[in-house]
């Protein structure tokens, strides 16, 4: 697997997601004290950037909408895996 580590400023995150994230990719978001692993179902970017994720887990298999604009200041790391390529994003302010 090809892994790339990228450091982004908060204001660069949403444009980066728009250009590089794909539906059906595996996504892991760590923010505040929350860890969300799952598969991207939809990415919408109207007023806010919303990523709909199918959670992966043995007991939970539900979908959640993550509003990136609401959590951007608390994001620690995002991992995006698609077609044998993994992007590890670290966010700084």
Biopython code that builds the backbone (N, CA, C, O; Angstrom):
import numpy as np
from Bio.PDB.StructureBuilder import StructureBuilder

atoms = [
    (1, "UNK", "N", (0.843, -1.183, 0.000)),
    (1, "UNK", "CA", (0.000, 0.000, 0.000)),
    (1, "UNK", "C", (0.887, 1.244, 0.000)),
    (1, "UNK", "O", (1.876, 1.310, 0.729)),
    (2, "UNK", "N", (0.530, 2.211, -0.810)),
    (2, "UNK", "CA", (1.242, 3.477, -0.900)),
    (2, "UNK", "C", (0.639, 4.446, 0.120)),
    (2, "UNK", "O", (-0.553, 4.745, 0.059)),
    (3, "UNK", "N", (1.451, 4.935, 1.050)),
    (3, "UNK", "CA", (0.975, 5.829, 2.102)),
    (3, "UNK", "C", (1.628, 7.194, 1.961)),
    (3, "UNK", "O", (2.842, 7.304, 1.794)),
    (4, "UNK", "N", (0.798, 8.240, 2.032)),
    (4, "UNK", "CA", (1.291, 9.619, 1.983)),
    (4, "UNK", "C", (0.849, 10.331, 3.245)),
    (4, "UNK", "O", (-0.320, 10.267, 3.628)),
    (5, "UNK", "N", (1.795, 11.016, 3.898)),
    (5, "UNK", "CA", (1.502, 11.835, 5.070)),
    (5, "UNK", "C", (1.458, 13.290, 4.622)),
    (5, "UNK", "O", (2.404, 13.795, 4.018)),
    (6, "UNK", "N", (0.354, 13.951, 4.925)),
    (6, "UNK", "CA", (0.177, 15.332, 4.496)),
    (6, "UNK", "C", (-0.263, 16.163, 5.694)),
    (6, "UNK", "O", (-1.143, 15.754, 6.451)),
    (7, "UNK", "N", (0.351, 17.327, 5.863)),
    (7, "UNK", "CA", (-0.048, 18.260, 6.907)),
    (7, "UNK", "C", (-0.769, 19.427, 6.241)),
    (7, "UNK", "O", (-0.252, 20.040, 5.306)),
    (8, "UNK", "N", (-1.962, 19.724, 6.732)),
    (8, "UNK", "CA", (-2.784, 20.792, 6.170)),
    (8, "UNK", "C", (-3.187, 21.778, 7.254)),
    (8, "UNK", "O", (-3.316, 21.422, 8.425)),
    (9, "UNK", "N", (-3.382, 23.023, 6.842)),
    (9, "UNK", "CA", (-3.991, 24.002, 7.735)),
    (9, "UNK", "C", (-5.497, 23.808, 7.676)),
    (9, "UNK", "O", (-6.022, 23.252, 6.712)),
    (10, "UNK", "N", (-6.192, 24.268, 8.713)),
    (10, "UNK", "CA", (-7.649, 24.101, 8.777)),
    (10, "UNK", "C", (-8.333, 24.614, 7.519)),
    (10, "UNK", "O", (-9.233, 23.959, 6.993)),
    (11, "UNK", "N", (-7.917, 25.779, 7.030)),
    (11, "UNK", "CA", (-8.579, 26.375, 5.862)),
    (11, "UNK", "C", (-8.318, 25.591, 4.570)),
    (11, "UNK", "O", (-9.020, 25.796, 3.580)),
    (12, "UNK", "N", (-7.331, 24.707, 4.564)),
    (12, "UNK", "CA", (-7.017, 23.902, 3.380)),
    (12, "UNK", "C", (-7.762, 22.567, 3.353)),
    (12, "UNK", "O", (-7.801, 21.901, 2.318)),
    (13, "UNK", "N", (-8.350, 22.176, 4.477)),
    (13, "UNK", "CA", (-8.942, 20.840, 4.588)),
    (13, "UNK", "C", (-10.136, 20.628, 3.655)),
    (13, "UNK", "O", (-10.178, 19.625, 2.943)),
    (14, "UNK", "N", (-11.090, 21.532, 3.641)),
    (14, "UNK", "CA", (-12.297, 21.329, 2.846)),
    (14, "UNK", "C", (-11.983, 21.285, 1.343)),
    (14, "UNK", "O", (-12.478, 20.390, 0.657)),
    (15, "UNK", "N", (-11.181, 22.213, 0.807)),
    (15, "UNK", "CA", (-10.820, 22.076, -0.612)),
    (15, "UNK", "C", (-10.067, 20.767, -0.903)),
    (15, "UNK", "O", (-10.244, 20.174, -1.967)),
    (16, "UNK", "N", (-9.235, 20.323, 0.035)),
    (16, "UNK", "CA", (-8.498, 19.075, -0.162)),
    (16, "UNK", "C", (-9.455, 17.884, -0.219)),
    (16, "UNK", "O", (-9.314, 17.008, -1.073)),
    (17, "UNK", "N", (-10.417, 17.855, 0.685)),
    (17, "UNK", "CA", (-11.409, 16.775, 0.687)),
    (17, "UNK", "C", (-12.185, 16.777, -0.636)),
    (17, "UNK", "O", (-12.391, 15.723, -1.237)),
    (18, "UNK", "N", (-12.612, 17.954, -1.084)),
    (18, "UNK", "CA", (-13.374, 18.058, -2.336)),
    (18, "UNK", "C", (-12.609, 17.493, -3.524)),
    (18, "UNK", "O", (-13.194, 16.851, -4.396)),
    (19, "UNK", "N", (-11.317, 17.727, -3.558)),
    (19, "UNK", "CA", (-10.505, 17.313, -4.703)),
    (19, "UNK", "C", (-10.007, 15.872, -4.621)),
    (19, "UNK", "O", (-9.783, 15.242, -5.654)),
    (20, "UNK", "N", (-9.830, 15.341, -3.416)),
    (20, "UNK", "CA", (-9.114, 14.076, -3.274)),
    (20, "UNK", "C", (-9.887, 12.918, -2.662)),
    (20, "UNK", "O", (-9.491, 11.767, -2.841)),
    (21, "UNK", "N", (-10.972, 13.179, -1.947)),
    (21, "UNK", "CA", (-11.713, 12.088, -1.311)),
    (21, "UNK", "C", (-12.719, 11.507, -2.283)),
    (21, "UNK", "O", (-13.293, 12.226, -3.101)),
    (22, "UNK", "N", (-12.930, 10.197, -2.192)),
    (22, "UNK", "CA", (-13.817, 9.484, -3.100)),
    (22, "UNK", "C", (-14.858, 8.670, -2.324)),
    (22, "UNK", "O", (-14.587, 8.153, -1.239)),
    (23, "UNK", "N", (-16.039, 8.573, -2.904)),
    (23, "UNK", "CA", (-17.061, 7.698, -2.330)),
    (23, "UNK", "C", (-16.575, 6.258, -2.435)),
    (23, "UNK", "O", (-15.836, 5.915, -3.358)),
    (24, "UNK", "N", (-16.984, 5.426, -1.501)),
    (24, "UNK", "CA", (-16.578, 4.020, -1.373)),
    (24, "UNK", "C", (-15.191, 3.854, -0.736)),
    (24, "UNK", "O", (-14.745, 2.725, -0.534)),
    (25, "UNK", "N", (-14.513, 4.941, -0.422)),
    (25, "UNK", "CA", (-13.207, 4.854, 0.238)),
    (25, "UNK", "C", (-13.400, 4.567, 1.727)),
    (25, "UNK", "O", (-14.453, 4.863, 2.293)),
    (26, "UNK", "N", (-12.389, 3.999, 2.347)),
    (26, "UNK", "CA", (-12.390, 3.827, 3.802)),
    (26, "UNK", "C", (-11.940, 5.135, 4.425)),
    (26, "UNK", "O", (-11.020, 5.786, 3.929)),
    (27, "UNK", "N", (-12.588, 5.514, 5.509)),
    (27, "UNK", "CA", (-12.306, 6.784, 6.164)),
    (27, "UNK", "C", (-12.216, 6.567, 7.664)),
    (27, "UNK", "O", (-13.048, 5.875, 8.251)),
    (28, "UNK", "N", (-11.212, 7.156, 8.276)),
    (28, "UNK", "CA", (-11.083, 7.161, 9.730)),
    (28, "UNK", "C", (-10.820, 8.596, 10.150)),
    (28, "UNK", "O", (-9.839, 9.206, 9.725)),
    (29, "UNK", "N", (-11.693, 9.128, 10.979)),
    (29, "UNK", "CA", (-11.536, 10.502, 11.466)),
    (29, "UNK", "C", (-11.350, 10.465, 12.974)),
    (29, "UNK", "O", (-12.122, 9.836, 13.697)),
    (30, "UNK", "N", (-10.310, 11.152, 13.434)),
    (30, "UNK", "CA", (-10.089, 11.326, 14.871)),
    (30, "UNK", "C", (-10.239, 12.815, 15.167)),
    (30, "UNK", "O", (-9.509, 13.646, 14.627)),
    (31, "UNK", "N", (-11.192, 13.133, 16.029)),
    (31, "UNK", "CA", (-11.353, 14.522, 16.454)),
    (31, "UNK", "C", (-11.833, 14.543, 17.891)),
    (31, "UNK", "O", (-12.548, 13.654, 18.353)),
    (32, "UNK", "N", (-11.404, 15.612, 18.593)),
    (32, "UNK", "CA", (-11.711, 15.743, 20.012)),
    (32, "UNK", "C", (-11.373, 14.413, 20.688)),
    (32, "UNK", "O", (-10.200, 14.042, 20.724)),
    (33, "UNK", "N", (-12.330, 13.700, 21.212)),
    (33, "UNK", "CA", (-12.089, 12.368, 21.798)),
    (33, "UNK", "C", (-12.915, 11.312, 21.081)),
    (33, "UNK", "O", (-13.297, 10.301, 21.670)),
    (34, "UNK", "N", (-13.187, 11.557, 19.805)),
    (34, "UNK", "CA", (-14.042, 10.685, 19.015)),
    (34, "UNK", "C", (-13.223, 10.054, 17.892)),
    (34, "UNK", "O", (-12.380, 10.709, 17.279)),
    (35, "UNK", "N", (-13.482, 8.772, 17.630)),
    (35, "UNK", "CA", (-12.868, 8.064, 16.512)),
    (35, "UNK", "C", (-13.982, 7.463, 15.674)),
    (35, "UNK", "O", (-14.794, 6.690, 16.183)),
    (36, "UNK", "N", (-14.030, 7.812, 14.388)),
    (36, "UNK", "CA", (-15.085, 7.319, 13.503)),
    (36, "UNK", "C", (-14.455, 6.570, 12.340)),
    (36, "UNK", "O", (-13.840, 7.187, 11.471)),
    (37, "UNK", "N", (-14.600, 5.231, 12.308)),
    (37, "UNK", "CA", (-14.148, 4.460, 11.144)),
    (37, "UNK", "C", (-15.351, 4.063, 10.275)),
    (37, "UNK", "O", (-16.423, 3.741, 10.787)),
    (38, "UNK", "N", (-15.153, 4.094, 8.974)),
    (38, "UNK", "CA", (-16.242, 3.667, 8.121)),
    (38, "UNK", "C", (-15.926, 3.816, 6.647)),
    (38, "UNK", "O", (-14.791, 4.085, 6.255)),
    (39, "UNK", "N", (-16.971, 3.633, 5.834)),
    (39, "UNK", "CA", (-16.851, 3.740, 4.390)),
    (39, "UNK", "C", (-17.645, 4.962, 3.942)),
    (39, "UNK", "O", (-18.783, 5.157, 4.369)),
    (40, "UNK", "N", (-17.044, 5.788, 3.078)),
    (40, "UNK", "CA", (-17.721, 6.982, 2.585)),
    (40, "UNK", "C", (-18.828, 6.566, 1.615)),
    (40, "UNK", "O", (-18.584, 5.863, 0.634)),
    (41, "UNK", "N", (-20.051, 7.017, 1.912)),
    (41, "UNK", "CA", (-21.174, 6.764, 1.015)),
    (41, "UNK", "C", (-21.419, 7.967, 0.101)),
    (41, "UNK", "O", (-21.619, 7.809, -1.104)),
    (42, "UNK", "N", (-21.400, 9.164, 0.683)),
    (42, "UNK", "CA", (-21.656, 10.393, -0.068)),
    (42, "UNK", "C", (-20.787, 11.518, 0.458)),
    (42, "UNK", "O", (-20.443, 11.555, 1.639)),
    (43, "UNK", "N", (-20.436, 12.431, -0.428)),
    (43, "UNK", "CA", (-19.768, 13.671, -0.034)),
    (43, "UNK", "C", (-20.567, 14.800, -0.666)),
    (43, "UNK", "O", (-20.685, 14.868, -1.890)),
    (44, "UNK", "N", (-21.112, 15.679, 0.152)),
    (44, "UNK", "CA", (-21.861, 16.827, -0.371)),
    (44, "UNK", "C", (-21.210, 18.108, 0.127)),
    (44, "UNK", "O", (-20.752, 18.200, 1.266)),
    (45, "UNK", "N", (-21.185, 19.076, -0.751)),
    (45, "UNK", "CA", (-20.562, 20.352, -0.402)),
    (45, "UNK", "C", (-21.426, 21.470, -0.953)),
    (45, "UNK", "O", (-21.187, 21.989, -2.044)),
    (46, "UNK", "N", (-22.434, 21.828, -0.173)),
    (46, "UNK", "CA", (-23.276, 22.955, -0.554)),
    (46, "UNK", "C", (-22.854, 24.118, 0.326)),
    (46, "UNK", "O", (-21.879, 24.798, 0.006)),
    (47, "UNK", "N", (-23.554, 24.366, 1.421)),
    (47, "UNK", "CA", (-23.101, 25.377, 2.376)),
    (47, "UNK", "C", (-21.997, 24.811, 3.260)),
    (47, "UNK", "O", (-21.010, 25.489, 3.545)),
    (48, "UNK", "N", (-22.170, 23.570, 3.691)),
    (48, "UNK", "CA", (-21.192, 22.885, 4.539)),
    (48, "UNK", "C", (-20.724, 21.612, 3.848)),
    (48, "UNK", "O", (-21.424, 21.066, 2.995)),
    (49, "UNK", "N", (-19.541, 21.144, 4.218)),
    (49, "UNK", "CA", (-19.009, 19.872, 3.713)),
    (49, "UNK", "C", (-19.560, 18.766, 4.602)),
    (49, "UNK", "O", (-19.232, 18.699, 5.787)),
    (50, "UNK", "N", (-20.402, 17.893, 4.033)),
    (50, "UNK", "CA", (-21.000, 16.780, 4.768)),
    (50, "UNK", "C", (-20.495, 15.473, 4.153)),
    (50, "UNK", "O", (-20.601, 15.263, 2.945)),
    (51, "UNK", "N", (-19.946, 14.600, 4.998)),
    (51, "UNK", "CA", (-19.532, 13.279, 4.555)),
    (51, "UNK", "C", (-20.443, 12.264, 5.249)),
    (51, "UNK", "O", (-20.497, 12.203, 6.478)),
    (52, "UNK", "N", (-21.154, 11.471, 4.448)),
    (52, "UNK", "CA", (-22.001, 10.415, 4.985)),
    (52, "UNK", "C", (-21.185, 9.134, 5.019)),
    (52, "UNK", "O", (-20.652, 8.701, 3.998)),
    (53, "UNK", "N", (-21.089, 8.531, 6.198)),
    (53, "UNK", "CA", (-20.228, 7.376, 6.422)),
    (53, "UNK", "C", (-21.044, 6.195, 6.925)),
    (53, "UNK", "O", (-21.881, 6.338, 7.816)),
    (54, "UNK", "N", (-20.795, 5.035, 6.350)),
    (54, "UNK", "CA", (-21.334, 3.769, 6.865)),
    (54, "UNK", "C", (-20.331, 3.273, 7.897)),
    (54, "UNK", "O", (-19.220, 2.874, 7.548)),
    (55, "UNK", "N", (-20.721, 3.299, 9.164)),
    (55, "UNK", "CA", (-19.808, 2.884, 10.223)),
    (55, "UNK", "C", (-19.455, 1.421, 10.078)),
    (55, "UNK", "O", (-20.288, 0.604, 9.685)),
    (56, "UNK", "N", (-18.209, 1.094, 10.401)),
    (56, "UNK", "CA", (-17.831, -0.317, 10.382)),
    (56, "UNK", "C", (-17.631, -0.772, 11.823)),
    (56, "UNK", "O", (-16.983, -0.097, 12.623)),
    (57, "UNK", "N", (-18.188, -1.902, 12.124)),
    (57, "UNK", "CA", (-18.089, -2.445, 13.464)),
    (57, "UNK", "C", (-18.936, -3.694, 13.572)),
    (57, "UNK", "O", (-19.767, -3.978, 12.709)),
    (58, "UNK", "N", (-18.716, -4.428, 14.634)),
    (58, "UNK", "CA", (-19.456, -5.672, 14.812)),
    (58, "UNK", "C", (-20.880, -5.421, 15.261)),
    (58, "UNK", "O", (-21.793, -6.139, 14.853)),
    (59, "UNK", "N", (-21.086, -4.410, 16.097)),
    (59, "UNK", "CA", (-22.427, -4.139, 16.588)),
    (59, "UNK", "C", (-23.088, -2.981, 15.858)),
    (59, "UNK", "O", (-24.299, -2.989, 15.637)),
    (60, "UNK", "N", (-22.297, -1.994, 15.486)),
    (60, "UNK", "CA", (-22.843, -0.830, 14.796)),
    (60, "UNK", "C", (-22.599, -0.953, 13.305)),
    (60, "UNK", "O", (-21.478, -1.223, 12.874)),
    (61, "UNK", "N", (-23.625, -0.759, 12.532)),
    (61, "UNK", "CA", (-23.491, -0.774, 11.086)),
    (61, "UNK", "C", (-24.432, 0.280, 10.520)),
    (61, "UNK", "O", (-25.139, 0.032, 9.543)),
    (62, "UNK", "N", (-24.438, 1.448, 11.136)),
    (62, "UNK", "CA", (-25.351, 2.493, 10.746)),
    (62, "UNK", "C", (-24.625, 3.582, 9.967)),
    (62, "UNK", "O", (-23.398, 3.576, 9.870)),
    (63, "UNK", "N", (-25.385, 4.503, 9.418)),
    (63, "UNK", "CA", (-24.779, 5.619, 8.704)),
    (63, "UNK", "C", (-24.863, 6.875, 9.563)),
    (63, "UNK", "O", (-25.819, 7.074, 10.313)),
    (64, "UNK", "N", (-23.847, 7.710, 9.434)),
    (64, "UNK", "CA", (-23.819, 8.988, 10.132)),
    (64, "UNK", "C", (-23.369, 10.062, 9.153)),
    (64, "UNK", "O", (-22.589, 9.797, 8.238)),
    (65, "UNK", "N", (-23.864, 11.266, 9.355)),
    (65, "UNK", "CA", (-23.427, 12.425, 8.595)),
    (65, "UNK", "C", (-22.432, 13.192, 9.445)),
    (65, "UNK", "O", (-22.711, 13.518, 10.599)),
    (66, "UNK", "N", (-21.267, 13.482, 8.872)),
    (66, "UNK", "CA", (-20.235, 14.239, 9.581)),
    (66, "UNK", "C", (-20.119, 15.598, 8.911)),
    (66, "UNK", "O", (-19.754, 15.692, 7.740)),
    (67, "UNK", "N", (-20.429, 16.640, 9.651)),
    (67, "UNK", "CA", (-20.296, 17.999, 9.137)),
    (67, "UNK", "C", (-18.870, 18.468, 9.429)),
    (67, "UNK", "O", (-18.540, 18.822, 10.561)),
    (68, "UNK", "N", (-18.051, 18.464, 8.410)),
    (68, "UNK", "CA", (-16.632, 18.812, 8.585)),
    (68, "UNK", "C", (-16.485, 20.245, 9.080)),
    (68, "UNK", "O", (-15.593, 20.527, 9.881)),
    (69, "UNK", "N", (-17.343, 21.158, 8.620)),
    (69, "UNK", "CA", (-17.260, 22.549, 9.065)),
    (69, "UNK", "C", (-17.431, 22.677, 10.572)),
    (69, "UNK", "O", (-16.822, 23.546, 11.195)),
    (70, "UNK", "N", (-18.266, 21.806, 11.169)),
    (70, "UNK", "CA", (-18.517, 21.876, 12.609)),
    (70, "UNK", "C", (-17.386, 21.305, 13.449)),
    (70, "UNK", "O", (-17.224, 21.698, 14.604)),
    (71, "UNK", "N", (-16.596, 20.384, 12.894)),
    (71, "UNK", "CA", (-15.555, 19.731, 13.701)),
    (71, "UNK", "C", (-14.146, 20.123, 13.287)),
    (71, "UNK", "O", (-13.180, 19.616, 13.857)),
    (72, "UNK", "N", (-14.005, 21.001, 12.321)),
    (72, "UNK", "CA", (-12.699, 21.278, 11.721)),
    (72, "UNK", "C", (-11.652, 21.727, 12.748)),
    (72, "UNK", "O", (-10.476, 21.388, 12.611)),
    (73, "UNK", "N", (-12.054, 22.470, 13.754)),
    (73, "UNK", "CA", (-11.098, 22.953, 14.768)),
    (73, "UNK", "C", (-10.655, 21.848, 15.723)),
    (73, "UNK", "O", (-9.655, 22.004, 16.424)),
    (74, "UNK", "N", (-11.386, 20.735, 15.757)),
    (74, "UNK", "CA", (-11.075, 19.647, 16.677)),
    (74, "UNK", "C", (-10.466, 18.428, 15.989)),
    (74, "UNK", "O", (-10.108, 17.455, 16.653)),
    (75, "UNK", "N", (-10.345, 18.476, 14.651)),
    (75, "UNK", "CA", (-9.806, 17.331, 13.913)),
    (75, "UNK", "C", (-8.330, 17.156, 14.239)),
    (75, "UNK", "O", (-7.547, 18.105, 14.170)),
    (76, "UNK", "N", (-7.960, 15.925, 14.595)),
    (76, "UNK", "CA", (-6.576, 15.581, 14.886)),
    (76, "UNK", "C", (-5.942, 14.918, 13.669)),
    (76, "UNK", "O", (-4.858, 15.299, 13.228)),
    (77, "UNK", "N", (-6.647, 13.907, 13.132)),
    (77, "UNK", "CA", (-6.113, 13.157, 12.004)),
    (77, "UNK", "C", (-7.252, 12.561, 11.189)),
    (77, "UNK", "O", (-8.293, 12.184, 11.729)),
    (78, "UNK", "N", (-7.035, 12.483, 9.879)),
    (78, "UNK", "CA", (-7.976, 11.822, 8.976)),
    (78, "UNK", "C", (-7.183, 10.857, 8.107)),
    (78, "UNK", "O", (-6.154, 11.222, 7.538)),
    (79, "UNK", "N", (-7.671, 9.616, 8.007)),
    (79, "UNK", "CA", (-7.070, 8.617, 7.112)),
    (79, "UNK", "C", (-8.085, 8.292, 6.027)),
    (79, "UNK", "O", (-9.245, 7.991, 6.311)),
    (80, "UNK", "N", (-7.636, 8.355, 4.792)),
    (80, "UNK", "CA", (-8.489, 8.077, 3.629)),
    (80, "UNK", "C", (-7.787, 7.010, 2.808)),
    (80, "UNK", "O", (-6.672, 7.229, 2.335)),
    (81, "UNK", "N", (-8.426, 5.854, 2.630)),
    (81, "UNK", "CA", (-7.821, 4.743, 1.896)),
    (81, "UNK", "C", (-8.700, 4.401, 0.702)),
    (81, "UNK", "O", (-9.891, 4.123, 0.846)),
    (82, "UNK", "N", (-8.088, 4.425, -0.486)),
    (82, "UNK", "CA", (-8.823, 4.150, -1.719)),
    (82, "UNK", "C", (-7.845, 3.583, -2.750)),
    (82, "UNK", "O", (-6.783, 4.159, -2.986)),
    (83, "UNK", "N", (-8.205, 2.459, -3.359)),
    (83, "UNK", "CA", (-7.373, 1.834, -4.409)),
    (83, "UNK", "C", (-5.910, 1.686, -4.002)),
    (83, "UNK", "O", (-5.015, 2.104, -4.737)),
    (84, "UNK", "N", (-5.670, 1.102, -2.856)),
    (84, "UNK", "CA", (-4.311, 0.823, -2.390)),
    (84, "UNK", "C", (-3.470, 2.069, -2.114)),
    (84, "UNK", "O", (-2.243, 1.990, -2.040)),
    (85, "UNK", "N", (-4.126, 3.207, -1.964)),
    (85, "UNK", "CA", (-3.431, 4.431, -1.571)),
    (85, "UNK", "C", (-4.046, 4.952, -0.287)),
    (85, "UNK", "O", (-5.266, 5.065, -0.168)),
    (86, "UNK", "N", (-3.197, 5.265, 0.664)),
    (86, "UNK", "CA", (-3.660, 5.797, 1.942)),
    (86, "UNK", "C", (-3.116, 7.206, 2.129)),
    (86, "UNK", "O", (-1.916, 7.452, 2.007)),
    (87, "UNK", "N", (-4.035, 8.129, 2.429)),
    (87, "UNK", "CA", (-3.653, 9.497, 2.773)),
    (87, "UNK", "C", (-3.853, 9.671, 4.273)),
    (87, "UNK", "O", (-4.932, 9.398, 4.800)),
    (88, "UNK", "N", (-2.822, 10.120, 4.947)),
    (88, "UNK", "CA", (-2.935, 10.419, 6.378)),
    (88, "UNK", "C", (-2.777, 11.925, 6.527)),
    (88, "UNK", "O", (-1.699, 12.480, 6.317)),
    (89, "UNK", "N", (-3.875, 12.569, 6.894)),
    (89, "UNK", "CA", (-3.879, 14.016, 7.014)),
    (89, "UNK", "C", (-3.769, 14.426, 8.467)),
    (89, "UNK", "O", (-4.517, 13.947, 9.320)),
    (90, "UNK", "N", (-2.843, 15.305, 8.738)),
    (90, "UNK", "CA", (-2.717, 15.915, 10.057)),
    (90, "UNK", "C", (-3.095, 17.391, 9.889)),
    (90, "UNK", "O", (-2.618, 18.064, 8.975)),
    (91, "UNK", "N", (-3.945, 17.873, 10.770)),
    (91, "UNK", "CA", (-4.466, 19.221, 10.639)),
    (91, "UNK", "C", (-3.841, 20.130, 11.692)),
    (91, "UNK", "O", (-3.802, 19.799, 12.877)),
    (92, "UNK", "N", (-3.355, 21.277, 11.239)),
    (92, "UNK", "CA", (-2.797, 22.281, 12.155)),
    (92, "UNK", "C", (-3.601, 23.571, 11.982)),
    (92, "UNK", "O", (-4.253, 23.773, 10.958)),
    (93, "UNK", "N", (-3.547, 24.442, 12.998)),
    (93, "UNK", "CA", (-4.301, 25.693, 12.862)),
    (93, "UNK", "C", (-3.444, 26.834, 12.445)),
    (93, "UNK", "O", (-3.937, 27.952, 12.289)),
]
sb = StructureBuilder()
sb.init_structure("model")
sb.init_model(0)
sb.init_chain("A")
sb.init_seg("    ")
for serial, (resi, resn, name, xyz) in enumerate(atoms, 1):
    if name == "N":
        sb.init_residue(resn, " ", resi, " ")
    sb.init_atom(name, np.array(xyz, "f"), 0.0, 1.0, " ", f" {name:<3s}", serial, name[0])
structure = sb.get_structure()
